[in-house]
Amino acid sequence: MWKGRDILDILDFTREELDGLFRETMGFEEGRKEGSEALKNGLMSLAFFEPSTRTRMSFEAAMMRLGGKVMDLGEMKASSVTKGENLADTVKMLDFYSDVIVIRHWLEGASRFAADVCTHPVINAGEGMKNHPTQTMIDLYEIQREFGKIDGLTIAVVGDIRHARASASLLLGLSLFDVKKIYLIAPEPLRVRSEVKDRLNAAKVGFEERDSLLGVVENADVLYVTRVQKERYSDLGEYERVKNSYIINDDVVKKMKPDSIILHPLPRVDELGVTVDKYRQARYFEQARRGLHVRMAILESILGG
C-alpha cells in the first residue's frame, strides 16, 4: 500500500490513504491478517533521542509480531552521540544496517532530515511540539472504531495544546475530515500554536478556543486529554502554575454523554484520575492496545509484506 514510503507528517497523507490504513489495521485486529511471518527477513532500527515507553515498545512489538527483528540504538549515553557524532552520521549507519528507521527527536524536522540522508524508509515517532503522525493514525483509528465515523463529530482537545505534539498532530489530522466542531480547552499559556490554527482555518474546520470545560463536556463526542508537558518548561515555576489547569475526574465524566469517549495518548499524571478508568467512556487503554495493530499495518505497508 505504501511500500518504501517515509512517515513524517500526518498531512503527507490523504483521507483516502488513512481509510486504507484503517482497513488494514482492522484486519490485524480481527485476526483476518495473521502476519506472523510477513516481515520475517525485516530489520527495524529504533533511534529514540527522547524517552518513550508506549511508542518504542509498540513499534518493537509490532515488528516482532510480524516476524521481523529489532535493533535499538539504546540510551544516548551508550551511543556515539555522547562523543559528538552528528545526527546525519548516526542515521546513515542505521540505514546501512536496517530496512526501516524509527526516530524520535526533540527537534522539529529531525525525521525529515533523516529521511533525506537515508535510502530506507524513516518513520517519525514524535518530534518537537508538532508532529507525531503514527500517534495521530492511532487516535483517528480509535475514533473511527468507536463511532464508525469521524465526520460529524464534536471533539474537545483539553490540556497542553501548545507543547503536546500528540494534540497538535491530531488537530492537523482532523483537518482532513469533516468534523462538526473542535473545542480547544486550554489556559492562555497552553493554547494552540498559530500554524496549527492556520491549518484549521485553511481547511475550514470550525473550532473555538475556551478556558473552561463548562458547556463543552456535555456536548463533546470525544474528549482528548493531554498532560502538561513538564519537560518543555525551563521555568518550573511556570509549570507549577498551569499543571493542574484541568483535571478529568468522576464529576466531569458524569456530565458526559453516555456514548462519548475519553482518549489520552499517555502517559498521564494528575490530569486524568485513575477512578475514571471504570467508566465506559474511558477508552485510552483500548486506544493504546489498538496502537499495536495500527503500527503492524504501517510496517507491513511500507516494507511490502
Steps between C-alpha positions, in 0.01 A plus 500: 500500500775745600809302403826686562322808631619727780252591775595849612188718529131410516432759228714299257202262482155532350177402666467212252846370593409509868176314429709233328727475803196462726377207289839332522510562876156347549624188325770460763268588786235250394749225425437490125864592439729274698820668388732292718752447219419799280828675585711201599807638321445859613715696741382822667726751676373708792670837554334671793669823607220563753341266757211279392311197627188435290631622164830318526357175632201490266727543198726228633206268572346572159820409315551183704138389452557532127802272528763773467792599719578819690827684557490774764747789511435499874553780747695793363770460765578157355531623140754705305269800534674563832827526306359780288383298200249699294151382412581446133784259575293313760203437275723418201654216699154374599399522134786266406381240748119506484191509277313774686599760760265626771622826649388722788671834550451829683558707185223561248619394158743235629310212338477676164873571517559131576283401205708724273823318587359144517411262219257294711165625639504724806212515748453804721422369850448850639707815465490847642158635592309442178543165327412152621337345194469138611339607830249700296429197283429307819277777638300530179465123475370479856238768429402320179466167683291647781256703288529342156591845370698818567288738295232688689650453846565765764849467643646678803879512539595581860825591673840598365412564137803723441773254595337156463588370154229234523235774527646713222540203269144383571362843412690491171361152434144606579532771235482219243148410617166675517461527877211700641706711741821501701528657843851597612499514880818649647617790716664786311862376532405156364284598204548360152783637288425730211611262223252237619218756509600613153459144373157464663390829347634405157309170516187687615478300823276665758680541832464702817759580766382493860653502845223299668344156463156638583257445216751288309515159668121472484508525119831345397513159337875472561693647791869486410712571807873569524729563794686826543842435348736558791804418289425800273538751783827662597316691774349243738311778677304560183431128472369490857257781422332315213552129570158445659299730276258219415440176682267240351335321792175322584302826510609590148423155359150503648423809290605329178268331252470124559644417159785754511861391547813621677833458324851571626832426324655417839689519727262675734589684818232683703284628214308170470397328823538123531140480623392595148631165374183323611268697272386387159627829354860417596650368176866599537627152580307362205656781297846381608416134431381574150815702444688172461278398208530842337878480511494142369297624202742791449809279502351238272388771258833683468718187498288327240388188685 
